[in-house]
């Protein structure tokens, strides 16, 4: 019998997840179906419950429901879900709902496996202190990165820092302090909303990317102002497509116990 999975979001029609998981299933010989489901903004929990009743085995969760998913995954939450305070992967087993967050694992895997940029002892500037940033802090620290968090609202950067202060080498700063100190970083990661809204990215003048450094834009499939900034300053730049595929592979492994090869899927998506 075909096992059913889905991604739930609002909006969700743009999602590449059905295409990705179809390729994973074909590659690994897994008998699954995967679809995109639009949930009402006030009806996420009801949508999840309906999927469970229909026999779905699990689902991915995207904007704007990741925090709500954290609340309904009451039977088991992984450490990385607890750290992110958000869930993007739900697994239904019997009467239980288990929750995980694979976003950070996907980011670290893309950076280290696909780009061969190893994070241990590297100085990383994480721009943003919202849900996207919370989702990646623990995996970045776990990979050995020396993390500095900055946000346009300094109190939010401080709050994120305090949440993870005992988990690794992490500090918080302000854009004003960055300008004056001219610190060097090996990697800049844009986890702000500017990539989605096309607002101007934070002012990074005075922030120095070290030689052979890298800039990473979590948004994929569009030319953001952060990417243009990186290109204009001759930085090596990556978008978030690899992160998208790698986090999906982690979800696939959680559900099926099989880890698909991601490189051919990333290549196919870039060519499509």
ZAVOZA-953029 format. One record per residue (C-alpha): residue number from 1; y negated, x negated, z; residue in three letters. Coordinates in nm, 4 decimals. Layout:
! residues N
<dogu NUM; <Y; X; Z>; 'ala'> ...
***
This chain:
! residues 272
<dogu 1; <0.0000; 0.0000; 0.0000>; 'unk'> <dogu 2; <-0.3464; -0.1239; -0.0886>; 'unk'> <dogu 3; <-0.5570; -0.2120; 0.2176>; 'unk'> <dogu 4; <-0.9142; -0.0885; 0.1987>; 'unk'> <dogu 5; <-1.2305; -0.2776; 0.2981>; 'unk'> <dogu 6; <-1.6012; -0.2236; 0.2404>; 'unk'> <dogu 7; <-1.9526; -0.3531; 0.2953>; 'unk'> <dogu 8; <-2.1926; -0.1160; 0.4695>; 'unk'> <dogu 9; <-2.5690; -0.1425; 0.4281>; 'unk'> <dogu 10; <-2.8906; 0.0310; 0.3329>; 'unk'> <dogu 11; <-2.9673; -0.0618; 0.0591>; 'unk'> <dogu 12; <-2.6302; -0.1885; -0.0602>; 'unk'> <dogu 13; <-2.6072; -0.1347; -0.4375>; 'unk'> <dogu 14; <-2.7243; -0.4926; -0.4994>; 'unk'> <dogu 15; <-2.4427; -0.6431; -0.2930>; 'unk'> <dogu 16; <-2.2231; -0.9051; -0.4567>; 'unk'> <dogu 17; <-1.9560; -0.8626; -0.1882>; 'unk'> <dogu 18; <-1.7277; -0.6304; -0.3928>; 'unk'> <dogu 19; <-1.7275; -0.8814; -0.6773>; 'unk'> <dogu 20; <-1.6627; -1.1720; -0.4412>; 'unk'> <dogu 21; <-1.3737; -1.0060; -0.2575>; 'unk'> <dogu 22; <-1.2176; -0.8896; -0.5843>; 'unk'> <dogu 23; <-1.2078; -1.2520; -0.6981>; 'unk'> <dogu 24; <-1.0683; -1.3619; -0.3606>; 'unk'> <dogu 25; <-0.7924; -1.0985; -0.3823>; 'unk'> <dogu 26; <-0.6968; -1.1931; -0.7382>; 'unk'> <dogu 27; <-0.6891; -1.5602; -0.6449>; 'unk'> <dogu 28; <-0.4719; -1.5151; -0.3329>; 'unk'> <dogu 29; <-0.2529; -1.2259; -0.4483>; 'unk'> <dogu 30; <-0.3734; -0.9951; -0.1708>; 'unk'> <dogu 31; <-0.3417; -0.6204; -0.2348>; 'unk'> <dogu 32; <-0.6827; -0.4947; -0.1265>; 'unk'> <dogu 33; <-0.9708; -0.2822; -0.2499>; 'unk'> <dogu 34; <-1.3317; -0.3404; -0.1531>; 'unk'> <dogu 35; <-1.6319; -0.1178; -0.2068>; 'unk'> <dogu 36; <-2.0006; -0.0903; -0.1205>; 'unk'> <dogu 37; <-2.0953; 0.2014; 0.1043>; 'unk'> <dogu 38; <-2.4498; 0.3235; 0.1622>; 'unk'> <dogu 39; <-2.4922; 0.4429; 0.5213>; 'unk'> <dogu 40; <-2.7837; 0.6598; 0.6351>; 'unk'> <dogu 41; <-3.0277; 0.4618; 0.8465>; 'unk'> <dogu 42; <-2.9419; 0.6868; 1.1411>; 'unk'> <dogu 43; <-2.5719; 0.7156; 1.0589>; 'unk'> <dogu 44; <-2.4132; 0.3712; 1.0792>; 'unk'> <dogu 45; <-2.1776; 0.4419; 1.3711>; 'unk'> <dogu 46; <-2.0662; 0.7672; 1.2105>; 'unk'> <dogu 47; <-1.9981; 0.5854; 0.8822>; 'unk'> <dogu 48; <-1.7833; 0.3233; 1.0575>; 'unk'> <dogu 49; <-1.5869; 0.5928; 1.2383>; 'unk'> <dogu 50; <-1.5265; 0.7775; 0.9116>; 'unk'> <dogu 51; <-1.3938; 0.4604; 0.7504>; 'unk'> <dogu 52; <-1.1567; 0.4079; 1.0403>; 'unk'> <dogu 53; <-1.0275; 0.7646; 1.0078>; 'unk'> <dogu 54; <-0.9719; 0.7094; 0.6359>; 'unk'> <dogu 55; <-0.7545; 0.4065; 0.7107>; 'unk'> <dogu 56; <-0.9899; 0.1205; 0.6215>; 'unk'> <dogu 57; <-0.8853; -0.2117; 0.7753>; 'unk'> <dogu 58; <-1.2328; -0.3580; 0.8191>; 'unk'> <dogu 59; <-1.5807; -0.3925; 0.6809>; 'unk'> <dogu 60; <-1.8694; -0.6276; 0.6336>; 'unk'> <dogu 61; <-2.2083; -0.5240; 0.7667>; 'unk'> <dogu 62; <-2.5390; -0.6093; 0.6078>; 'unk'> <dogu 63; <-2.9063; -0.5231; 0.6568>; 'unk'> <dogu 64; <-3.0166; -0.3363; 0.8635>; 'unk'> <dogu 65; <-2.7026; -0.2682; 1.0687>; 'unk'> <dogu 66; <-2.5878; -0.6049; 1.2068>; 'unk'> <dogu 67; <-2.7385; -0.5483; 1.5509>; 'unk'> <dogu 68; <-2.5960; -0.1968; 1.5697>; 'unk'> <dogu 69; <-2.2551; -0.3337; 1.4689>; 'unk'> <dogu 70; <-2.2762; -0.5692; 1.7666>; 'unk'> <dogu 71; <-2.3035; -0.2638; 1.9907>; 'unk'> <dogu 72; <-2.0026; -0.0811; 1.8515>; 'unk'> <dogu 73; <-1.7654; -0.3798; 1.8420>; 'unk'> <dogu 74; <-1.6808; -0.3162; 2.2038>; 'unk'> <dogu 75; <-1.3192; -0.4302; 2.2166>; 'unk'> <dogu 76; <-1.3623; -0.7937; 2.1272>; 'unk'> <dogu 77; <-1.6596; -1.0071; 2.0284>; 'unk'> <dogu 78; <-1.6225; -1.3703; 1.9259>; 'unk'> <dogu 79; <-1.8433; -1.6361; 2.0824>; 'unk'> <dogu 80; <-2.0372; -1.6726; 1.7596>; 'unk'> <dogu 81; <-2.1001; -1.2963; 1.7502>; 'unk'> <dogu 82; <-2.2203; -1.3078; 2.1102>; 'unk'> <dogu 83; <-2.4443; -1.6030; 2.0292>; 'unk'> <dogu 84; <-2.5910; -1.4290; 1.7258>; 'unk'> <dogu 85; <-2.6166; -1.0985; 1.9137>; 'unk'> <dogu 86; <-2.5234; -0.9486; 1.5773>; 'unk'> <dogu 87; <-2.2042; -0.8724; 1.3849>; 'unk'> <dogu 88; <-2.1395; -0.8906; 1.0111>; 'unk'> <dogu 89; <-1.7596; -0.8548; 1.0164>; 'unk'> <dogu 90; <-1.5654; -0.5685; 1.1737>; 'unk'> <dogu 91; <-1.1870; -0.5562; 1.1942>; 'unk'> <dogu 92; <-1.0061; -0.2321; 1.2681>; 'unk'> <dogu 93; <-0.6667; -0.2689; 1.4303>; 'unk'> <dogu 94; <-0.5040; 0.0297; 1.5947>; 'unk'> <dogu 95; <-0.7749; 0.1872; 1.8038>; 'unk'> <dogu 96; <-0.9832; -0.1273; 1.8431>; 'unk'> <dogu 97; <-1.2978; -0.2534; 1.6725>; 'unk'> <dogu 98; <-1.3345; -0.6317; 1.6789>; 'unk'> <dogu 99; <-1.6606; -0.8006; 1.5813>; 'unk'> <dogu 100; <-1.7445; -1.1433; 1.4451>; 'unk'> <dogu 101; <-2.0402; -1.3125; 1.2776>; 'unk'> <dogu 102; <-1.9525; -1.5407; 0.9881>; 'unk'> <dogu 103; <-2.3062; -1.6110; 0.8636>; 'unk'> <dogu 104; <-2.3514; -1.9396; 1.0480>; 'unk'> <dogu 105; <-2.0055; -2.0631; 0.9581>; 'unk'> <dogu 106; <-2.0850; -1.9825; 0.5955>; 'unk'> <dogu 107; <-2.4107; -2.1762; 0.6073>; 'unk'> <dogu 108; <-2.2583; -2.4854; 0.7665>; 'unk'> <dogu 109; <-1.9624; -2.4787; 0.5287>; 'unk'> <dogu 110; <-2.1906; -2.4530; 0.2256>; 'unk'> <dogu 111; <-2.4098; -2.7393; 0.3450>; 'unk'> <dogu 112; <-2.1289; -2.9737; 0.4434>; 'unk'> <dogu 113; <-1.8454; -2.8854; 0.2020>; 'unk'> <dogu 114; <-2.0309; -2.7870; -0.1126>; 'unk'> <dogu 115; <-2.3390; -3.0083; -0.0837>; 'unk'> <dogu 116; <-2.1759; -3.2982; 0.1033>; 'unk'> <dogu 117; <-2.4712; -3.3005; 0.3434>; 'unk'> <dogu 118; <-2.3254; -3.3747; 0.6856>; 'unk'> <dogu 119; <-2.5161; -3.2396; 0.9828>; 'unk'> <dogu 120; <-2.4012; -3.4599; 1.2689>; 'unk'> <dogu 121; <-2.7040; -3.6315; 1.4234>; 'unk'> <dogu 122; <-2.9302; -3.4936; 1.1469>; 'unk'> <dogu 123; <-3.2691; -3.3512; 1.2429>; 'unk'> <dogu 124; <-3.2895; -2.9926; 1.1206>; 'unk'> <dogu 125; <-3.5991; -2.7703; 1.1215>; 'unk'> <dogu 126; <-3.4977; -2.4039; 1.1433>; 'unk'> <dogu 127; <-3.7858; -2.1841; 1.0327>; 'unk'> <dogu 128; <-3.7686; -1.8344; 1.1782>; 'unk'> <dogu 129; <-3.6497; -1.6743; 1.5017>; 'unk'> <dogu 130; <-3.5147; -1.3392; 1.3865>; 'unk'> <dogu 131; <-3.1619; -1.2179; 1.3257>; 'unk'> <dogu 132; <-3.0902; -1.4653; 1.0460>; 'unk'> <dogu 133; <-3.1842; -1.7571; 1.2696>; 'unk'> <dogu 134; <-2.9837; -1.6321; 1.5697>; 'unk'> <dogu 135; <-2.6795; -1.6026; 1.3462>; 'unk'> <dogu 136; <-2.6739; -1.9705; 1.2506>; 'unk'> <dogu 137; <-2.7847; -2.1592; 1.5628>; 'unk'> <dogu 138; <-2.4454; -2.2022; 1.7315>; 'unk'> <dogu 139; <-2.2641; -2.3243; 1.4170>; 'unk'> <dogu 140; <-2.5476; -2.5686; 1.3407>; 'unk'> <dogu 141; <-2.5333; -2.7061; 1.6942>; 'unk'> <dogu 142; <-2.1552; -2.7123; 1.6779>; 'unk'> <dogu 143; <-2.1801; -2.9305; 1.3674>; 'unk'> <dogu 144; <-2.3883; -3.1798; 1.5659>; 'unk'> <dogu 145; <-2.7327; -3.1019; 1.4255>; 'unk'> <dogu 146; <-3.0435; -3.1884; 1.6272>; 'unk'> <dogu 147; <-3.2207; -2.8566; 1.5922>; 'unk'> <dogu 148; <-3.5913; -2.7752; 1.6121>; 'unk'> <dogu 149; <-3.6907; -2.4088; 1.5903>; 'unk'> <dogu 150; <-4.0333; -2.2964; 1.4712>; 'unk'> <dogu 151; <-4.1775; -1.9513; 1.4180>; 'unk'> <dogu 152; <-4.5166; -1.8020; 1.3342>; 'unk'> <dogu 153; <-4.4951; -1.6236; 1.6718>; 'unk'> <dogu 154; <-4.4339; -1.9164; 1.9095>; 'unk'> <dogu 155; <-4.2995; -1.6961; 2.1893>; 'unk'> <dogu 156; <-4.0093; -1.5901; 1.9658>; 'unk'> <dogu 157; <-3.9187; -1.9520; 1.8968>; 'unk'> <dogu 158; <-3.9286; -2.0185; 2.2699>; 'unk'> <dogu 159; <-3.7044; -1.7188; 2.3365>; 'unk'> <dogu 160; <-3.4488; -1.8393; 2.0833>; 'unk'> <dogu 161; <-3.4622; -2.1893; 2.2328>; 'unk'> <dogu 162; <-3.4029; -2.0541; 2.5829>; 'unk'> <dogu 163; <-3.1078; -1.8488; 2.4623>; 'unk'> <dogu 164; <-2.9291; -2.1584; 2.3293>; 'unk'> <dogu 165; <-3.0802; -2.4328; 2.5462>; 'unk'> <dogu 166; <-2.7470; -2.5210; 2.7103>; 'unk'> <dogu 167; <-2.5464; -2.5141; 2.3871>; 'unk'> <dogu 168; <-2.6656; -2.8338; 2.2218>; 'unk'> <dogu 169; <-2.9595; -3.0451; 2.1097>; 'unk'> <dogu 170; <-3.2278; -2.7830; 2.0479>; 'unk'> <dogu 171; <-3.6033; -2.7671; 2.0961>; 'unk'> <dogu 172; <-3.8831; -2.5296; 1.9976>; 'unk'> <dogu 173; <-4.2220; -2.6121; 1.8513>; 'unk'> <dogu 174; <-4.5185; -2.4553; 1.6731>; 'unk'> <dogu 175; <-4.6541; -2.5068; 1.3225>; 'unk'> <dogu 176; <-4.9687; -2.6575; 1.4745>; 'unk'> <dogu 177; <-4.7623; -2.9156; 1.6621>; 'unk'> <dogu 178; <-4.5677; -2.9958; 1.3449>; 'unk'> <dogu 179; <-4.8912; -3.0638; 1.1563>; 'unk'> <dogu 180; <-5.0251; -3.2989; 1.4199>; 'unk'> <dogu 181; <-4.7021; -3.4833; 1.4953>; 'unk'> <dogu 182; <-4.5898; -3.5286; 1.1329>; 'unk'> <dogu 183; <-4.2283; -3.5249; 1.2428>; 'unk'> <dogu 184; <-3.9557; -3.6185; 0.9990>; 'unk'> <dogu 185; <-3.6613; -3.3878; 0.9353>; 'unk'> <dogu 186; <-3.3456; -3.4383; 0.7336>; 'unk'> <dogu 187; <-3.3227; -3.0678; 0.6498>; 'unk'> <dogu 188; <-3.5528; -2.7656; 0.6347>; 'unk'> <dogu 189; <-3.3842; -2.4231; 0.6572>; 'unk'> <dogu 190; <-3.5865; -2.1145; 0.5725>; 'unk'> <dogu 191; <-3.4541; -1.8255; 0.7822>; 'unk'> <dogu 192; <-3.7832; -1.6337; 0.7718>; 'unk'> <dogu 193; <-3.8421; -1.3020; 0.5971>; 'unk'> <dogu 194; <-4.0768; -1.4666; 0.3452>; 'unk'> <dogu 195; <-3.7927; -1.5113; 0.1001>; 'unk'> <dogu 196; <-3.7274; -1.1378; 0.0904>; 'unk'> <dogu 197; <-4.0886; -1.0228; 0.0916>; 'unk'> <dogu 198; <-4.2189; -1.3028; -0.1331>; 'unk'> <dogu 199; <-4.4879; -1.3733; 0.1235>; 'unk'> <dogu 200; <-4.6224; -1.7245; 0.1384>; 'unk'> <dogu 201; <-4.3878; -1.9482; 0.3382>; 'unk'> <dogu 202; <-4.5171; -2.1060; 0.6577>; 'unk'> <dogu 203; <-4.7597; -2.3930; 0.6042>; 'unk'> <dogu 204; <-4.5501; -2.7099; 0.6141>; 'unk'> <dogu 205; <-4.8215; -2.9557; 0.5176>; 'unk'> <dogu 206; <-4.7874; -3.2504; 0.7502>; 'unk'> <dogu 207; <-4.4162; -3.1871; 0.7988>; 'unk'> <dogu 208; <-4.2252; -3.4716; 0.6388>; 'unk'> <dogu 209; <-3.8834; -3.4348; 0.4833>; 'unk'> <dogu 210; <-3.7044; -3.7640; 0.5340>; 'unk'> <dogu 211; <-3.5712; -3.9600; 0.2386>; 'unk'> <dogu 212; <-3.2593; -3.7970; 0.0908>; 'unk'> <dogu 213; <-3.3368; -3.4823; 0.2863>; 'unk'> <dogu 214; <-3.2637; -3.1267; 0.1782>; 'unk'> <dogu 215; <-3.4356; -2.7875; 0.1837>; 'unk'> <dogu 216; <-3.2268; -2.4696; 0.2157>; 'unk'> <dogu 217; <-3.3429; -2.1187; 0.1300>; 'unk'> <dogu 218; <-3.1111; -1.8517; 0.2710>; 'unk'> <dogu 219; <-3.2198; -1.6008; 0.0062>; 'unk'> <dogu 220; <-3.0262; -1.6216; -0.3186>; 'unk'> <dogu 221; <-3.0698; -1.4965; -0.6760>; 'unk'> <dogu 222; <-3.4477; -1.5178; -0.6830>; 'unk'> <dogu 223; <-3.7154; -1.7829; -0.7084>; 'unk'> <dogu 224; <-3.8916; -1.7680; -0.3708>; 'unk'> <dogu 225; <-4.2167; -1.9373; -0.2803>; 'unk'> <dogu 226; <-4.0269; -2.1630; -0.0403>; 'unk'> <dogu 227; <-3.8105; -2.2831; -0.3279>; 'unk'> <dogu 228; <-4.1197; -2.3439; -0.5381>; 'unk'> <dogu 229; <-4.2734; -2.5381; -0.2485>; 'unk'> <dogu 230; <-3.9614; -2.7529; -0.2239>; 'unk'> <dogu 231; <-3.9525; -2.8154; -0.5984>; 'unk'> <dogu 232; <-4.3225; -2.9001; -0.6070>; 'unk'> <dogu 233; <-4.2623; -3.1583; -0.3344>; 'unk'> <dogu 234; <-3.9581; -3.3058; -0.5096>; 'unk'> <dogu 235; <-3.7110; -3.1939; -0.2432>; 'unk'> <dogu 236; <-3.3432; -3.1319; -0.3060>; 'unk'> <dogu 237; <-3.3193; -2.7528; -0.2715>; 'unk'> <dogu 238; <-3.0367; -2.5019; -0.2425>; 'unk'> <dogu 239; <-3.0396; -2.1239; -0.2277>; 'unk'> <dogu 240; <-2.8089; -1.9108; -0.0141>; 'unk'> <dogu 241; <-2.5496; -1.8129; -0.2750>; 'unk'> <dogu 242; <-2.3000; -2.0650; -0.1422>; 'unk'> <dogu 243; <-2.3595; -1.9362; 0.2109>; 'unk'> <dogu 244; <-2.2921; -1.5818; 0.0886>; 'unk'> <dogu 245; <-1.9586; -1.6790; -0.0633>; 'unk'> <dogu 246; <-1.8532; -1.8995; 0.2288>; 'unk'> <dogu 247; <-1.9281; -1.6327; 0.4901>; 'unk'> <dogu 248; <-1.7308; -1.3847; 0.2785>; 'unk'> <dogu 249; <-1.4383; -1.6278; 0.2689>; 'unk'> <dogu 250; <-1.4486; -1.6485; 0.6475>; 'unk'> <dogu 251; <-1.4386; -1.2667; 0.6707>; 'unk'> <dogu 252; <-1.1487; -1.2599; 0.4223>; 'unk'> <dogu 253; <-0.9598; -1.5082; 0.6403>; 'unk'> <dogu 254; <-1.0219; -1.2981; 0.9527>; 'unk'> <dogu 255; <-0.8796; -0.9905; 0.7810>; 'unk'> <dogu 256; <-0.5990; -1.1397; 0.5728>; 'unk'> <dogu 257; <-0.5066; -1.4736; 0.7348>; 'unk'> <dogu 258; <-0.5556; -1.6452; 0.3967>; 'unk'> <dogu 259; <-0.8455; -1.8731; 0.3121>; 'unk'> <dogu 260; <-0.9545; -1.8452; -0.0538>; 'unk'> <dogu 261; <-1.1013; -2.1231; -0.2647>; 'unk'> <dogu 262; <-1.4758; -2.0688; -0.2857>; 'unk'> <dogu 263; <-1.5880; -2.3182; -0.5519>; 'unk'> <dogu 264; <-1.4659; -2.1170; -0.8530>; 'unk'> <dogu 265; <-1.6218; -1.8011; -0.7104>; 'unk'> <dogu 266; <-1.9605; -1.9702; -0.6606>; 'unk'> <dogu 267; <-1.9431; -2.1048; -1.0158>; 'unk'> <dogu 268; <-1.8550; -1.7632; -1.1586>; 'unk'> <dogu 269; <-2.1425; -1.5956; -0.9755>; 'unk'> <dogu 270; <-2.3930; -1.8537; -1.0957>; 'unk'> <dogu 271; <-2.2785; -1.7976; -1.4528>; 'unk'> <dogu 272; <-2.2856; -1.4182; -1.4311>; 'unk'> 
***
